[in-house]
Amino acid sequence: MASNRHLGRIISLQSLYEYEFRSMAGDTTADIDTIIAKNIVPYEKALGDTEFVYALTRGVAKNIKHLDQALQPIAPEWPINTIAAIDRNTLRIGYYELESCSDTVPPKVAINEAVELAKAFGSDNSSKFINGVLGTALKKLHPDFKEKDEQPNQNERSDKASSGEKPKAHGTPKDSGGSAD
């Protein structure tokens, strides 16, 4: 079973994807809170803390223009509007967590979680692209970041422990978009 926060990120991605799709289609009734609430229902018991999903999804939705402007120079060969919607929203979530949640979500956790979303929901090369872009973003946002200084916060550790998952070893984020191993 996925950890609570991992499941929360899946729901967030699903909600952001739906919100973007409906908004681009001209649906004036698209409301992020209503979409989140609908998407949480099937997972409410397993999820537990729904506030994480609301805070993450609202934060990304509120800052889409800023996130897109910040991401574009990191992957200049890929205009943000040409990136697949799943990858675009995965990048937004990862960048938002790197930029705005580093006090509660360690940077490597933010990147690894985005890579896992890309593996599960993106195309064959999505995870490499996401890893490369967010690895570059990490260097831009946290130039003094050192892996040895990072310790997972209690929430991230307890999510893995409560789900029965064994922690996975992950490599160092790559620097260049799309050329990661």
N, C-alpha and C positions, 0 to 999 in steps of 0.2 A: 504494500500500500504506500502511496506517495505521502511524504510528510505534509503536515498541515500547511506550512507556508508554500511548499511546492504546489500543492493543490490550489492554494489561493492564487498563485501566479498563473496557473492554468485558467482559472475562472476569470482573472483579470484580462488575460490575453483574449479569451473568448469574448468578453464584454467589449473590449476596445475594438476588436475586429468588427463586431456587430454594429457598434456605435458609428465607426467610420463608414462602413458599408451603407448603413441607412442614411447617414448624413450626406454622403456623396450622391445618393440616389434622390436627394431632395425631401426625405422624410422629416417633416418638421416636428413630428411627435417623438423623435429619437431623444430619449432622456437617459443619461448615463446611470443615474441611481435606479431607475426602473429596470434597466437592462441588467445591472449587477444583481439586483434583488431576484429577478427571474432566474438568472444563471446560478445563483447560490443555492436555490431551493433543493435541487437533487443531492447536494453535497453538504448540506447544513450540519448534519450530525458528525460527519467525518471531519469537517472543516473546523468546527469549534469557534475560533476567533474570526468572526466575519469582518471585524473592523479593519484588519490588515488588508483585506480585499478592497473594501471601500476606499480606504486611504490611498492605497497604491493606484487604483484605477482612476479615482478622482484626480489625484495628483498628475498622472500622465495626461488625462483628458484635458485638464485645465491648462497644461503647458505644451500642447502638441506643437504649436508654432515655434516656440523656443527650442524644444527638443529637436525638431526637424532642422532648424537653422544651425544648431550645434553639431548635429550629426553630419550634415552635408559636406563640410570641409574635411571630415575624417575619411570619407569615401567619395572623393570627387568624381570618380569614373562612373558612379552610380547615383544619378539624381534621385532624391528621396521618393519622388512620386512614381518612379519606374521600378522601385524595389517591390517585390511581392508583398501584399498587405500583411501576411503573417510575419514575414521577416521585418517589415517596417515597424509593426507594433511590438515585436520582440525587442528590437533595437531601442525603441522608445522606453520600454519597461526597464531594460538594462541600464540605459543611460540615466534615466530618472533615479534609479536606485544608487548608481555611482555618484551622482551629483547631489541628491537631496536626502539620501537615507544612510550615508556612510557612518553615522553615529549608531545606527541600529542594525545595519546589514553590512558585514565586511565586504570590501570591494571584490575579492575573489569569489565570494558567495554570489554576489550580484551577477558577475560574469558567468560563472558556472551554471547558475539557474537559467540565465538567458540561453546559454548553449544547449542545455537540456530541453528547453522549450523548442528551440530550433530543430533539434534532433527528432523530437516527437511530432512536430506539426509542420515543419518546413520541408524544403526539397532536399535532395541528396547533399548539396554543398552549403546549405543554409548555416549549419553549425560552424563550419570553417569561416564563413563570411562574418557571422555574428561575433565569433571569438576574436577575429582580427580587428574588427571595428571597435569593439568594446575594450580590447587590450590597448589600442591606441588611445581611446578615450580615457582609460585609467591613467596613462602617462600624462595626458593633458590636464586632467582634473586633479590628480594627486601625484605631482612630480616627485615627491619625497617618499612615495609608497615603497615599502620593502616587504617582501613576502614573510620574512621571519618575524616581523613586527605584528603580523595579523593573527589574531586569535578569534575563532568563531564566537559570536555572542551567545548568550544562554538560550535564547529563543531558537536559534538555528540548530544548536546541539540538541535541545530537547525535542525538536521536530523529528530529527533522525532517530533518536532513542525511542520516542513514543511510537514511531511507525514500524520499528523493528528493522529498519534499513541499516545496512553497514555503510559507514562513510566511504565514499569513493575517492581515490587519489586522482587529482587532475593536474595536467601540465600547466606550465606558465602560459598566460595569455600571449598570443602572437601580436606582432606590431602592425602588419599590413592587412588591409581588408581583402579577403578572398584568397590570399596566398598561404594561409595557415595550413599546417599538415592536415 
